[in-house]
């Protein structure tokens, strides 16, 4: 993008996740402070309150670089932030309202009968249906269903599961999932079944999380 953008929502949400999982086994005060700092950063620096989404990038001075938004990172951030609140036993209404509004916004703007659209960069919407975005949306919408008891979010989770089965799971023996499908429904082949950015991390983690939560397809 012609500029150095060292802070990304993606990096910060995975730091939050890692620190939160460490806190499960070691309730350390400094660790708690770090988690609280990340939660504050999401709420005060990364959250676009007008649009109910998270900015994707901050520059060196931690100013927003308004390039676009990623629906996948938005919905993934929601359930991971909620998980941090739960693990730390925090009751922060402002942050709870934020994740509620972002999850609802992703549902309204990005959920379709054929999976979740991926992102909107400089006004252009990507119609690719990427593997990790679909599973993060499954967990995010199921988490939102558990919070609201609104059945449309349960149905969205089930619809995404079916979409993944029909379009993303590679039927060839010993294979995994396609990277995604393009706007015409064809598998995206310029990314490998396994590569630097295509580990089984998202799908394995999401499906285990859904089983723990009692999701029944």
Buried (B, 14 or more C-beta within 10 A) or exposed (E): EEEEEEBBBBEBBBBBBEBBEBBEEEEEEEBBEBBBEBBEBBBEBBBBEEBBBBBBBBEEEEEBBEBBBBBBBBBBBBBBBBBBBEBBEBEBEEBBEBBBBBBBBBBEBBBEEBBBBBBBBEEEEBBBBBBBBBBBBBBBBBBBBBBBEBEBBBEBBBBBBEBBEEBBBEEEEEEBBBBBBEEEEEBBEEBEBEEEEBEEEBBEBBBEBBEEBEBEE
